[in-house]
């Protein structure tokens, strides 16, 4: 079902952080009745073919986000720019290409140049994830 937000209340409930909106719904079958309540999801933006990694793979130092990639048995810290975050996944806008294996286990204790052993390499075709594709590898520090 499609709908369009036509009015947003300027008052936010201090306890719940919610606010009222008015929407106009396309309902040719007339299933929706006046005064009904609904729980909805609002899509703010949609990025086709977005590169995404699990949120746990992203490490940060203050304002900078980074991921560790595996290169010749070494963990390489790669600064990245992140985008939309949803359902445990984070969009990587820049700093990483889609063929690089990303460390998803043990990365909080890694340092740039640490030896790592890949323990669960992705062996299948990348799976679609919310508008993008990305298959992750797990690695552990030696």
N, C-alpha and C positions, 0 to 999 in steps of 0.2 A: 504494500500500500504506500502511496506517495502522499506527502503532505508538505505544506509550506508554512513556516513560522510567520505570522502576521503581526504579532504584538508580544513584547517582552516586558514584564513588570520590572520597574526600577527598584522594587523592594525585595531584599534577600532575607530569608528567614535565618536569623543569627544562630539558631540551634542546629539546623540541618544543612545550611548552606544552599538550600534550594530556592527556586523562584518560579512564579507562575508564567506560563506562556500561552498564547492563543495560536492555534494552528488551523489552517484550512486543509481538509482532507478530501482527496478524490475518492468518492464512495458511490459509484454508479449503482451498486446493489443495495444501497441504503441500509447497511448493517450497523453503522455507527449512529447512535442516538444522542441528541443534545444532552449535555450534563454528564456524559460518561467520562471516566478517568482512564488514563493510559500511562504506561511506563514506556518511554521511547529512547532510542539512541539517535543522536544527531551526528551526521557525518560532516566534519568540518573541512576535511580535505581528503583527496584521494591521489595517491602517487602510483602510477603504473610502473611495473618492473622495479620496484624499490629494493635496494640491497638491505637486508635485515639480519641482525645477529641477536642471539638471546641477550636479554638485559644483563644477566650475570657475567657475560663476557666483557662488558664495558667496565673499565676501571677509571678512577679519576684522581687527579691531583688539583684540588681547588677548582678552577674554572675550566681546566683542560680534561677532555675525555680521551681515552685510548683503549686499544685492544692489543692483545699479544697474538702475533702470528708465528707459525713455526716455519723456520727457514734453515734447512740443512741441520736439523737437530737442535737448533737454538731458538729460544724465545726472543722475538724482536718486538719491542714496544712500538706501536704505531699510533701516533696521535690521529684522532678522527673527529669529524664534525657530525654530530647526531641530529636527527630530525624527529619525526613523529614516533612516539612510544605507545605501544598498545599490546595488551595480552601477553606480556612477558617478552616481547620483541622490541628492538630499537632499530630505527632506520639509520643507516650510515650514509650520509650525504657526500662525504669526501674522506679520503685518507686510506681507503681499502678497496681492493678490486674483488670481483666475485669469485675468483678461483683460489684465493688465499685461505689456507686452513687457519681457523681461529681457535685459540685456547678457551675452553669453556669450564674447565675444572682445575682448581689450584692456582689460578692466575693472580689471586690477591697476594700471594707470597712470592711471585716471580719478580726478577729484576731483568733488565735488558741484557741479553747475552747469556742467560741461564741455559744450561743443558736441559732438554726435555725429551721425553719418550712419548710418542703417540700411542695411546692405548685403545682408542676406538675410532679409527679413521672412517670417514664416510666412504661407503663403497657403492652407493646407489645414485641414481639420477637425482639431482636436487628437487626437493618438493616445493610446490607453490605455498607461499605464506603471505596472506593478506595483500595481494597485489604485487608481490615480488617473489623471488626465489633465492634460497640460500641453504646450503647444507653445511652443518657445523662438524668440526672434528674436536675430539677431546684430547687433551694432552696432560701429562703430569710432570712435575719437576723432578729431575734426578737428584 
